[in-house]
Amino acid sequence: MVAPFLTPIALRSDAAMLLPLCSTVRAGFPSPADDFLHKHIDIGAELVRHPHATFLLRVAGRSMEAFGIFDGDLVVVDKAITARHGHIVIAVMDGEFTCKQLYTKAGKTKLLAGNPEFEALGFQEGQTMEVWGVVTSCIKQFPI
């Protein structure tokens, strides 16, 4: 089953989005000295390598959960990166977007799901598949 996506959203590269980066976070007790480690980072610079070729897509479906990509997440997609075996990609298959892991070995190309409930997408005579871009990041939002 091919998961539907919304229209790609281009990321703006003309305005920096500076957010405070306070420190790293530990899974134990924080150091009191960490209270004084304040600087700002540009989220766009962290997530975007090629501003004019980078887009956001919202994921619909459960086929990529083993890769940490869940229904409703935003994926950052870079069209300037050449896709290789093992990359998570956005592919267009028979005119529909899908997010899958690219498999290219032994002369075979498939799109693999990250959920055992979903079969790999192979290609049959007459089908078209184009890698549209490479997923470079996943943005999650938690309910508040």
Number of C-alpha atoms within 10 A of each C-alpha: 10 17 15 14 16 11 11 13 13 15 17 14 14 8 9 12 13 13 11 12 12 14 14 8 10 8 5 6 7 12 9 7 8 12 10 9 11 10 11 11 14 14 13 17 14 9 17 20 14 15 18 14 15 25 22 20 22 20 22 20 19 17 25 22 14 12 14 10 22 20 15 15 18 19 22 24 29 26 20 15 16 11 19 13 13 14 16 25 25 27 21 17 18 12 11 13 22 24 31 26 24 23 20 14 10 6 6 9 15 17 24 21 23 21 14 12 9 14 13 17 17 13 14 7 5 7 10 11 18 12 17 21 24 26 24 17 17 19 14 14 8 5 4 3
